[in-house]
Amino acid sequence: MTNYEDARQRIERIPISPETGSRNVEWITPTEVIGVARDTEGKVELLLRGDELVPVSRVVKDASEYRPVYKDDGTTFEATHLIFPALTHFDQVAAFICTELLRNGADGDLSRAFALTEPIIELAIKNLTLSSQALLGLAGELLLLEVLCRRADDARVAEIIAGWRGWQRSSRDLVLGGTGVEVKTTTSNASSHLVEGVHQVERDEEGDEDRLFLLSIGLQRAESDASNSFTVPNLVDRITKRMADTGASPVVIERFVAHVAEYGANSSIGYNHATQAIGSTYSVPFLTTFFRAYDMDDAAVGVLRSNDVAAFRHVADDSVRFRVNLSALGPISAGNPIEGANQVAQMVLGL
């Protein structure tokens, strides 16, 4: 049986495919059940030849797809694809998965071997992509940026992009002048969100923040052909095009795309727009179910504040986590929340 070292050496020698539509496939064993190839960007593809394999794990399902493989010699076959980033250490990950599949009898019964190996595959790849929650959060923040860039005058687009802080550890997701915006995204039907510290729901009175809005965005997965649906790659394309149209330099645009890639990267590998825009993992289409901004300075907003926590002198402010149900009792007060993407953009921009 092929061992780990043999599989790793074979994978390391695989050349990058010169064309998008074809692959130079290296078979791990003579049965030609497990193949390995590299796409045009150097990413390793593990090709499991035969009938479609249906993962149980959501992580594995998101990282795989079933489609034809077109070989350099003109032949084709159907296979379940597992795609890894174009990073050297993932050659070892792919080799490890190959040997586990073979150890579980892939040459004789691929479906059974895959089922036995899937928990190990999940462990090996679970941090290769943004978690579904992080992807949802990124989609919400990019949606806000896209709406603001679209509504703003050309001269303010650079300010909006520079004001985005959500890609890094920051006390606020977006800062525009004296306006702070904290973005919360959910797939539920209500503005119910987990708050990580009271600073997320109250204005920074010691800084220059004059207004604070908690932006509550509801998203749901859509069919790929649904009208008004969007994906994370769509949003990045729209924002970068708007930046280019307003005179942003390629360096500034590249910096924004690099910041997108850093979103959530402290716990997983972030979204790389240059290499991951095409593929099933990040091409999840969303529809917006609601887009509303709550003015957190409104006295009618009943949430924990610093003064409430201060009464417990042995409790650190930033350690307090709680859930807010802002839409549970209807509107907070007249004009709060502000409903609709365009209306929220106008308020944030001060139009």
C-alpha positions in Angstrom: 0.0 0.0 0.0 1.2 3.5 -0.8 2.6 5.1 2.4 2.6 8.7 3.5 6.1 9.6 2.3 5.4 8.2 -1.2 2.1 10.1 -1.4 3.8 13.3 -0.2 6.6 13.1 -2.7 4.2 12.4 -5.6 2.1 15.4 -4.6 5.1 17.7 -4.4 6.1 16.8 -7.9 2.8 17.6 -9.5 3.1 20.5 -11.9 0.7 23.5 -12.0 -1.9 23.1 -14.7 -1.2 25.5 -17.6 -4.9 25.7 -18.6 -8.0 26.3 -16.5 -9.9 23.5 -18.2 -7.5 20.6 -17.9 -5.5 18.8 -15.3 -2.3 16.7 -15.1 -3.5 14.0 -12.8 -1.2 11.9 -10.7 -2.8 8.6 -9.5 -1.8 7.5 -6.0 -2.4 3.8 -6.8 -2.7 1.8 -10.0 -6.5 1.4 -9.4 -6.9 5.1 -10.4 -9.4 5.8 -7.6 -7.5 8.6 -5.8 -5.9 11.2 -8.0 -4.1 14.4 -7.2 -3.7 17.5 -9.4 -2.9 21.2 -9.1 -5.0 24.0 -10.6 -3.6 27.0 -12.5 -3.0 28.8 -9.1 -1.1 25.9 -7.6 -3.9 24.7 -5.3 -3.9 20.9 -4.6 -7.0 19.1 -5.7 -7.7 15.6 -4.3 -9.8 13.8 -6.9 -11.9 10.8 -5.7 -13.0 9.1 -8.9 -16.4 7.4 -9.3 -20.0 8.2 -8.1 -20.6 11.3 -6.1 -19.6 11.1 -2.5 -22.0 12.9 -0.2 -20.3 14.2 3.0 -22.2 14.2 6.3 -20.0 17.0 7.7 -21.0 20.6 6.7 -17.3 21.5 6.7 -16.4 18.7 4.3 -19.4 19.4 2.1 -18.5 23.1 1.8 -14.9 22.1 0.7 -16.0 19.6 -1.9 -17.8 19.5 -5.2 -18.7 16.8 -7.8 -17.8 17.6 -11.4 -15.9 16.3 -14.4 -12.1 16.2 -14.6 -10.6 17.0 -18.0 -7.2 15.4 -18.3 -4.3 16.8 -20.4 -4.5 13.7 -22.6 -8.1 14.6 -23.7 -9.9 12.0 -21.5 -12.4 12.8 -18.8 -13.9 11.3 -15.7 -16.3 12.2 -12.9 -14.9 12.8 -9.4 -15.5 14.4 -6.1 -13.0 17.2 -5.6 -11.4 18.3 -2.3 -9.5 21.6 -2.9 -6.7 22.8 -0.6 -5.0 26.3 -0.5 -1.8 26.9 -2.5 0.4 26.6 0.5 3.2 24.1 0.9 2.1 22.5 4.1 -1.2 21.5 2.6 0.7 19.1 0.4 1.3 17.1 3.6 -2.4 17.4 4.6 -3.5 16.0 1.2 -0.9 13.2 1.5 -2.2 12.3 5.0 -5.8 12.1 3.7 -4.8 10.0 0.8 -3.1 7.4 3.0 -6.0 7.4 5.4 -8.4 6.7 2.6 -6.2 3.9 1.3 -5.9 2.4 4.9 -9.7 2.3 5.0 -9.9 0.4 1.8 -10.5 3.1 -0.9 -9.1 0.8 -3.6 -11.9 -1.7 -3.0 -14.8 0.5 -1.7 -14.3 4.2 -2.0 -17.7 5.2 -0.6 -17.1 3.2 2.6 -13.5 4.4 2.9 -14.7 8.0 2.5 -17.3 7.6 5.2 -14.7 6.1 7.6 -12.2 8.9 6.8 -14.5 11.8 6.8 -14.1 12.7 10.5 -10.3 12.9 9.9 -10.9 15.0 6.7 -13.0 17.4 8.7 -10.3 17.8 11.4 -7.7 18.4 8.7 -9.6 21.0 6.7 -11.9 22.7 9.2 -9.7 25.8 9.4 -8.9 26.0 5.7 -11.8 28.4 5.1 -13.7 31.0 7.0 -16.3 29.5 9.3 -19.9 29.9 8.2 -20.4 32.5 10.9 -17.3 34.5 9.9 -18.4 34.3 6.3 -21.8 35.7 7.3 -20.2 38.5 9.2 -17.9 39.4 6.3 -20.9 39.4 4.0 -22.7 41.8 6.2 -19.8 44.2 6.6 -19.1 44.2 2.8 -22.8 44.8 2.1 -22.6 47.9 4.3 -19.5 49.1 2.5 -21.0 48.5 -0.9 -24.2 50.4 0.0 -22.2 53.3 1.4 -19.8 53.5 -1.6 -22.7 53.4 -3.9 -24.6 56.2 -2.2 -21.7 58.5 -1.4 -20.1 61.1 -3.6 -16.9 60.1 -5.3 -14.8 62.1 -3.0 -16.0 60.2 0.1 -15.4 56.6 -1.2 -11.8 56.6 0.0 -12.9 57.8 3.5 -15.4 55.0 3.7 -12.9 52.3 2.8 -10.4 53.8 5.2 -13.0 53.8 7.9 -13.6 50.1 7.8 -12.1 48.5 10.9 -13.9 45.1 10.9 -11.1 43.2 9.3 -9.0 43.6 12.4 -9.4 43.5 16.1 -11.1 46.8 16.8 -13.7 48.4 19.1 -15.8 49.4 16.1 -16.5 47.9 12.7 -16.8 51.2 10.8 -15.9 54.8 11.8 -16.9 57.8 9.6 -16.0 61.0 11.3 -17.9 61.1 14.6 -20.2 58.2 13.6 -19.5 54.6 14.7 -21.3 51.6 13.2 -21.3 48.1 14.8 -22.4 45.5 12.3 -24.3 42.3 13.4 -25.5 39.8 10.8 -27.9 36.9 11.4 -29.8 34.2 9.5 -32.7 34.5 11.9 -35.9 36.5 11.3 -35.2 38.9 14.2 -32.6 41.4 15.2 -31.2 39.1 17.9 -27.5 39.3 18.3 -24.7 38.2 20.7 -22.8 41.2 22.1 -19.2 40.9 23.0 -18.7 43.6 25.7 -20.8 46.7 26.5 -18.5 48.8 24.3 -20.4 47.3 21.3 -23.7 48.9 22.3 -22.7 52.2 23.7 -21.0 55.3 22.3 -17.3 55.9 23.3 -17.8 59.2 25.2 -14.0 59.5 25.9 -13.2 59.5 22.1 -14.6 61.4 19.2 -17.7 59.3 18.7 -20.8 61.4 18.5 -23.2 58.7 17.2 -23.4 54.9 17.4 -25.6 52.7 15.3 -25.9 49.0 15.7 -26.6 47.8 12.2 -28.7 44.6 12.2 -28.6 42.7 8.9 -30.7 39.6 8.1 -29.4 37.3 5.4 -30.6 34.0 4.1 -29.1 31.6 1.6 -30.7 31.9 -1.9 -30.9 29.9 -5.0 -28.0 30.6 -7.4 -30.4 32.2 -9.9 -32.4 34.3 -7.5 -32.8 37.9 -8.4 -31.2 40.4 -6.1 -29.0 37.7 -4.6 -25.3 38.4 -4.0 -22.1 36.6 -3.0 -19.0 37.8 -1.1 -17.0 37.8 -4.4 -19.7 39.9 -6.0 -19.5 42.5 -3.2 -15.7 42.7 -3.4 -15.9 43.2 -7.2 -18.5 46.0 -6.8 -16.5 47.8 -4.1 -13.2 47.6 -5.9 -14.8 48.7 -9.2 -16.3 51.7 -7.4 -12.9 52.5 -5.9 -11.2 52.3 -9.3 -14.0 54.5 -10.9 -13.3 57.2 -8.2 -9.6 57.2 -8.9 -8.2 54.9 -6.3 -4.7 53.6 -7.1 -4.1 49.9 -7.6 -2.0 49.9 -4.4 -5.0 51.2 -2.4 -7.3 48.7 -4.0 -4.9 45.8 -3.3 -4.7 46.9 0.3 -8.5 46.7 0.7 -8.5 43.2 -0.9 -5.7 42.2 1.5 -7.8 43.5 4.5 -10.7 41.4 3.2 -8.4 38.4 3.4 -7.5 39.2 7.0 -11.1 39.1 8.1 -11.5 36.2 10.5 -7.9 35.0 9.8 -7.1 34.8 13.5 -9.1 31.6 13.7 -9.0 30.3 10.1 -7.7 31.1 6.7 -9.4 34.3 5.4 -11.1 34.8 2.0 -8.4 35.5 -0.7 -10.3 37.2 -3.5 -7.5 36.6 -6.0 -7.6 32.8 -5.7 -10.9 31.9 -4.1 -13.5 34.0 -5.9 -14.4 31.1 -8.2 -15.5 27.9 -6.4 -18.3 26.6 -4.3 -17.0 27.6 -0.8 -17.4 31.4 -1.2 -19.9 31.5 -3.9 -22.8 31.1 -1.5 -25.6 33.4 -2.7 -27.4 35.5 -0.1 -30.6 37.5 0.0 -31.1 40.4 2.4 -34.2 39.9 4.6 -33.8 43.1 6.6 -31.3 45.9 7.0 -31.9 48.2 9.9 -29.9 50.5 12.1 -30.6 51.1 15.8 -29.5 54.4 17.3 -27.9 53.2 20.5 -27.9 56.6 22.1 -31.7 56.4 22.3 -32.7 56.3 26.0 -35.4 53.8 25.1 -32.8 51.1 24.1 -32.8 48.8 27.2 -29.4 47.1 27.1 -26.6 46.7 29.6 -24.3 49.8 29.9 -20.9 50.4 31.5 -22.6 52.0 34.5 -24.6 48.7 35.0 -21.4 46.7 35.0 -19.5 49.2 37.1 -21.8 48.3 40.0 -20.0 45.0 40.1 -16.5 46.3 40.7 -14.9 42.8 40.3 -16.3 42.3 36.8 -14.3 43.4 33.7 -16.4 45.4 31.2 -14.9 43.6 28.2 -15.7 40.1 29.6 -19.4 40.6 29.6 -21.3 38.7 26.8 -25.0 38.9 26.4 -27.7 38.7 23.7 -29.8 41.6 22.6 -33.3 41.1 21.1 -33.8 44.6 19.6 -36.8 43.7 17.5 -38.7 41.6 20.1 -41.1 44.4 21.0 -41.3 46.2 17.7 -39.8 49.7 17.0 -37.7 51.2 19.9 -39.2 54.6 19.4 -40.3 56.9 16.5 -37.6 56.7 13.8 -35.6 54.1 15.6 -34.6 51.8 14.0 -34.0 53.2 10.5 -35.2 50.6 8.0 -33.7 49.9 4.6 -30.2 50.0 3.1 -30.5 53.3 1.3 -32.1 55.0 4.3 -29.4 53.7 6.6 -26.6 54.8 4.2 -28.1 58.3 4.1 -28.1 58.5 7.9 -24.6 57.2 8.3 -23.3 59.5 5.6 -25.2 62.5 7.0 -27.0 63.1 3.7 
